[in-house]
């Protein structure tokens, strides 16, 4: 006598297995999107902190200013304009000594008349959504631009808030904050103290 064994899945077992796999995959993909969003936000904040440190290093060392060949006495800084360019920020050389970034044509080394040293672009939907002052007023009153500069031999930062016409607003505060927001609405703040300390919260 031959006994046939029925091996394999029945249709209901197969459907249950597929639905469980689909639920697990949808959970993983949903969480991956949130994780990727937070990772992009954190990376953007760290890149800004590094740019501030880079400007501080340029300002405290003897980096030559390419826009004024032969000059080693200019301040270096980082510039943000959260209204006009929420995805961009700049490292600049303060060629005219006003401690602010003055727009010009081009960016980088060369004979062009610009204070821009390097332009950075935030990725994956991360944007600068406001700049905040010492009292954590966000956005800072009547301000859309933030200039943070360093000039040797002093390691301290000069922090200037300016309006849309680049006119300085108020006195130089003790703290400048750049608030970043991810594509999913998560926020992170990069804080620069007048002492030169940089933190990400």
SVG drawing of the C-alpha trace seen along z (x, -y; Angstrom):
<svg xmlns="http://www.w3.org/2000/svg" viewBox="-8 -99 59 101">
<polyline fill="none" stroke="black" stroke-width="0.4" points="0.0,0.0 1.3,-3.5 0.7,-6.4 0.8,-9.8 2.0,-12.7 0.5,-16.1 3.5,-18.4 3.3,-22.2 1.0,-25.0 -2.7,-25.3 -4.1,-28.4 -5.2,-29.9 -1.8,-29.2 -0.1,-30.9 -2.3,-34.0 -1.7,-34.3 2.1,-34.0 2.1,-36.6 0.0,-39.1 2.4,-38.7 5.4,-39.4 3.6,-42.4 2.9,-43.8 6.6,-43.4 7.9,-45.0 5.5,-48.0 6.6,-48.6 10.3,-48.4 9.9,-50.7 7.9,-53.3 10.5,-53.3 13.3,-53.5 11.8,-56.8 11.8,-58.3 15.3,-57.1 16.6,-58.5 14.9,-61.8 16.5,-62.1 19.9,-61.0 19.8,-63.7 18.8,-66.3 21.7,-65.3 24.2,-65.3 23.1,-68.8 23.5,-70.1 27.0,-68.5 28.0,-69.9 27.0,-73.4 29.0,-73.0 32.0,-71.9 31.7,-74.9 31.7,-77.2 34.8,-75.5 36.4,-75.8 35.7,-79.5 37.1,-79.9 40.3,-78.0 40.7,-80.2 40.1,-83.4 42.7,-82.4 45.4,-81.1 47.2,-82.8 45.0,-81.9 45.4,-84.4 42.3,-86.1 42.0,-85.3 39.8,-88.4 42.5,-90.7 45.7,-89.0 48.4,-89.3 46.1,-90.1 46.2,-87.9 44.2,-90.2 40.6,-89.5 38.0,-87.9 36.4,-84.7 32.8,-83.7 29.7,-81.7 26.6,-83.4 22.9,-82.2 19.8,-83.8 16.9,-81.6 14.3,-83.5 16.1,-83.8 18.3,-80.7 17.0,-78.3 19.0,-75.4 22.3,-77.2 25.0,-78.7 28.4,-80.2 31.9,-80.4 33.2,-83.9 36.3,-86.1 35.4,-89.6 37.4,-91.6 36.1,-95.0 36.2,-94.6 32.4,-95.1 32.1,-91.6 29.2,-90.8 29.0,-88.7 28.6,-91.0 27.1,-89.3 29.1,-89.2 29.3,-87.3 30.8,-83.8 32.0,-81.7 35.4,-80.2 38.9,-81.1 39.7,-83.3 39.8,-86.9 36.0,-87.5 34.9,-90.2 33.3,-88.2 33.8,-87.4 32.5,-83.9 35.0,-81.1 32.7,-78.1 28.9,-77.5 27.2,-74.6 23.8,-73.1 21.7,-71.1 20.4,-67.8 17.4,-65.5 14.8,-68.3 16.6,-69.8 16.2,-73.6 17.2,-76.5 13.8,-77.6 14.8,-80.4 17.7,-82.1 17.4,-82.8 19.0,-85.3 20.4,-85.0 16.9,-85.0 15.8,-82.2 13.5,-84.5 12.8,-82.6 13.1,-84.1 15.2,-86.9 13.3,-90.2 13.4,-91.9 16.2,-89.6 16.6,-87.1 20.4,-87.0 23.0,-85.8 26.7,-86.5 29.2,-84.7 32.8,-85.9 36.2,-85.2 39.3,-87.5 42.7,-86.7 44.1,-86.8 40.7,-86.6 39.0,-83.2 35.7,-84.7 32.9,-85.0 31.2,-88.2 27.5,-87.5 25.5,-89.9 21.8,-89.7 20.7,-91.7 17.5,-92.4 16.7,-91.7 18.7,-94.7 21.7,-93.4 21.4,-96.3 22.5,-95.2 19.7,-94.7 20.5,-95.5 23.8,-95.0 26.0,-92.0 24.4,-89.2 26.1,-86.6 24.5,-83.7 23.4,-82.9 21.2,-79.9 20.4,-78.3 17.2,-76.1 17.1,-73.3 13.9,-71.4 13.8,-68.1 11.3,-67.2 9.1,-65.5 9.1,-68.5 11.7,-67.4 13.9,-70.3 17.5,-70.6 19.4,-73.7 23.0,-74.6 24.1,-77.1 27.2,-79.3 28.3,-81.2 30.3,-84.4 33.0,-82.5 33.4,-80.4 31.7,-77.3 29.5,-75.3 26.8,-72.9 24.0,-70.9 20.8,-70.2"/>
</svg>
